[in-house]
Amino acid sequence: MKLEAVCNTCRRRFLLTEILPPPEGSGGRCPFCGTHFARHYVAALPDLVRSVEAAADTFASSFNRLADMHPGFDLNAEDFLKRLRAALVPTEERHDESA
């Protein structure tokens, strides 16, 4: 699964893989307006993006394999996704905590 982000300058949506270091991406710049994102994240970005995307793929595959087993109980994906969404702290709250 690919992660998307929204540029705070031009408000356009892009895939995080588009801003990886060259030759894969734009080297930490918005692919549309060229805004330079926080430089101190660029070094960690490739591993983090790949890790999160791989984890999402693994989760989806495992969840579907479990469902395909017809285990005799219902898997409630919607409730799980609600809890997952709640665990993903909004950006504003993360910035407030780190200040």
Residue frames as qw, qx, qy, qz and C-alpha x, y, z in Angstrom:
[[0.000, 0.890, 0.456, 0.000, 0.00, 0.00, 0.00],
 [0.421, 0.377, -0.010, 0.825, 1.33, 3.40, -0.93],
 [0.261, -0.635, -0.441, 0.578, 1.29, 6.26, 1.58],
 [0.234, 0.716, 0.307, 0.582, 0.00, 9.63, 0.48],
 [0.328, -0.463, -0.308, 0.764, 0.73, 13.05, 1.92],
 [0.207, 0.889, 0.356, 0.202, -0.47, 16.59, 1.23],
 [0.475, 0.230, -0.106, 0.843, 1.98, 19.44, 0.71],
 [0.212, -0.685, -0.469, 0.515, 1.40, 22.23, 3.24],
 [0.102, -0.388, 0.206, 0.892, 2.30, 24.82, 0.59],
 [0.273, 0.102, -0.549, -0.783, 0.40, 23.87, -2.57],
 [0.639, 0.019, 0.486, -0.596, -2.06, 21.47, -0.89],
 [0.724, 0.331, -0.473, -0.377, -1.54, 18.85, -3.61],
 [0.883, -0.270, 0.352, -0.153, -1.59, 15.17, -2.78],
 [0.482, 0.611, -0.624, -0.071, 1.45, 13.02, -3.62],
 [0.954, -0.156, -0.249, 0.063, 2.89, 9.59, -2.82],
 [0.496, -0.806, 0.297, 0.127, 5.64, 9.63, -0.22],
 [0.810, -0.021, 0.408, 0.420, 7.77, 7.54, -2.54],
 [0.464, 0.789, 0.202, 0.347, 7.80, 10.54, -4.88],
 [0.085, -0.948, 0.213, -0.222, 9.96, 12.53, -2.44],
 [0.896, -0.310, 0.145, 0.284, 12.58, 9.88, -1.71],
 [0.253, -0.691, 0.419, 0.532, 16.19, 10.78, -2.50],
 [0.616, 0.615, -0.338, -0.359, 17.20, 10.70, -6.18],
 [0.123, 0.043, -0.594, -0.794, 17.06, 8.77, -8.41],
 [0.040, -0.412, -0.910, 0.036, 13.79, 7.41, -6.97],
 [0.061, -0.841, -0.531, 0.083, 12.26, 10.75, -6.09],
 [0.192, 0.884, 0.081, 0.417, 12.60, 14.49, -5.77],
 [0.532, 0.178, -0.450, 0.695, 14.98, 14.45, -2.82],
 [0.249, -0.450, -0.588, 0.624, 12.63, 15.80, -0.18],
 [0.124, 0.183, -0.096, -0.971, 10.86, 18.37, -2.35],
 [0.591, 0.444, 0.471, -0.482, 7.19, 18.59, -3.26],
 [0.485, 0.125, 0.709, 0.496, 6.87, 17.01, -6.73],
 [0.239, 0.783, 0.535, 0.208, 4.49, 19.81, -7.74],
 [0.014, -0.992, -0.053, -0.117, 5.60, 23.13, -6.24],
 [0.629, 0.472, -0.380, 0.487, 9.18, 22.24, -5.26],
 [0.451, -0.770, 0.227, -0.390, 8.83, 23.19, -1.60],
 [0.441, 0.337, -0.772, 0.310, 11.68, 21.65, 0.37],
 [0.766, -0.539, -0.274, -0.217, 10.36, 19.52, 3.21],
 [0.532, -0.778, 0.327, -0.070, 12.21, 19.26, 6.53],
 [0.502, 0.626, -0.596, 0.020, 15.74, 18.27, 5.56],
 [0.219, -0.448, 0.798, -0.339, 16.45, 16.37, 8.77],
 [0.791, 0.084, 0.479, -0.370, 13.83, 13.77, 7.81],
 [0.656, 0.581, -0.356, -0.323, 15.17, 13.03, 4.33],
 [0.160, 0.462, -0.869, 0.073, 17.80, 10.53, 5.54],
 [0.324, 0.002, 0.862, -0.390, 15.28, 8.50, 7.56],
 [0.612, 0.327, 0.047, -0.719, 12.44, 8.80, 5.06],
 [0.556, 0.301, -0.681, -0.369, 13.28, 5.93, 2.65],
 [0.222, 0.044, -0.946, 0.233, 13.47, 3.26, 5.36],
 [0.275, 0.214, 0.599, -0.721, 10.41, 4.56, 7.19],
 [0.598, 0.326, -0.164, -0.714, 8.26, 4.80, 4.05],
 [0.533, 0.222, -0.785, -0.226, 9.24, 1.32, 2.90],
 [0.076, 0.006, -0.894, 0.441, 8.72, -0.11, 6.40],
 [0.412, 0.259, 0.438, -0.756, 5.23, 1.37, 6.81],
 [0.632, 0.337, -0.346, -0.606, 4.15, 0.40, 3.29],
 [0.424, 0.184, -0.886, -0.033, 5.45, -3.16, 3.78],
 [0.093, 0.080, 0.810, -0.574, 3.72, -3.43, 7.16],
 [0.550, 0.295, 0.156, -0.765, 0.42, -2.29, 5.62],
 [0.617, 0.304, -0.603, -0.404, 0.78, -4.86, 2.82],
 [0.254, 0.114, -0.931, 0.235, 1.61, -7.60, 5.34],
 [0.302, 0.148, 0.615, -0.713, -1.35, -6.69, 7.53],
 [0.640, 0.311, -0.092, -0.696, -3.81, -6.67, 4.62],
 [0.555, 0.274, -0.758, -0.206, -2.49, -9.98, 3.31],
 [0.119, 0.044, -0.903, 0.411, -2.62, -11.62, 6.75],
 [0.433, 0.194, 0.419, -0.774, -6.10, -10.29, 7.49],
 [0.684, 0.314, -0.299, -0.587, -7.39, -11.60, 4.16],
 [0.432, 0.211, -0.877, 0.003, -5.73, -14.99, 4.69],
 [0.122, 0.051, 0.792, -0.596, -7.40, -15.23, 8.10],
 [0.572, 0.287, 0.178, -0.748, -10.78, -14.34, 6.59],
 [0.615, 0.342, -0.573, -0.421, -10.27, -16.86, 3.77],
 [0.114, 0.165, -0.954, 0.223, -9.83, -19.63, 6.34],
 [0.607, -0.388, -0.391, -0.572, -13.54, -19.35, 7.21],
 [0.190, 0.254, -0.785, 0.532, -12.67, -19.67, 10.91],
 [0.366, -0.495, -0.788, 0.010, -16.25, -19.90, 12.15],
 [0.202, -0.717, -0.358, 0.563, -16.35, -16.34, 13.43],
 [0.365, 0.858, 0.243, 0.268, -16.77, -12.96, 11.80],
 [0.525, -0.132, -0.054, 0.839, -13.84, -10.58, 11.52],
 [0.055, 0.919, 0.370, -0.122, -14.95, -7.03, 12.09],
 [0.578, 0.240, 0.125, 0.770, -12.66, -4.98, 9.86],
 [0.039, -0.785, -0.209, -0.581, -14.63, -1.77, 10.42],
 [0.619, -0.783, -0.057, -0.026, -14.21, -1.84, 14.20],
 [0.795, -0.209, 0.107, 0.559, -10.53, -2.66, 13.83],
 [0.416, 0.473, 0.204, 0.749, -10.04, 0.23, 11.40],
 [0.281, -0.872, -0.158, -0.368, -11.80, 2.60, 13.81],
 [0.734, -0.641, 0.051, 0.219, -9.40, 1.59, 16.58],
 [0.710, 0.079, 0.206, 0.669, -6.44, 1.86, 14.24],
 [0.172, 0.729, 0.216, 0.627, -7.56, 5.34, 13.12],
 [0.479, -0.861, -0.061, -0.159, -7.82, 6.38, 16.79],
 [0.812, -0.396, 0.121, 0.412, -4.29, 5.06, 17.42],
 [0.538, 0.337, 0.214, 0.742, -2.91, 7.21, 14.61],
 [0.214, -0.686, -0.315, 0.620, -2.59, 10.48, 16.48],
 [0.383, 0.880, 0.237, 0.146, -3.49, 13.55, 14.39],
 [0.600, 0.401, -0.111, 0.684, -0.50, 15.62, 13.31],
 [0.150, -0.762, 0.072, -0.625, -1.51, 18.60, 15.46],
 [0.785, -0.599, 0.046, -0.150, -1.50, 16.54, 18.66],
 [0.893, 0.005, -0.047, 0.447, 1.94, 15.05, 17.91],
 [0.366, 0.566, -0.090, 0.733, 3.39, 18.54, 17.38],
 [0.426, -0.759, 0.050, -0.489, 1.83, 19.78, 20.64],
 [0.905, -0.421, 0.003, 0.060, 3.36, 16.90, 22.61],
 [0.807, 0.148, -0.032, 0.570, 6.84, 17.39, 21.16],
 [0.133, 0.793, -0.024, 0.594, 6.93, 21.12, 21.94]]
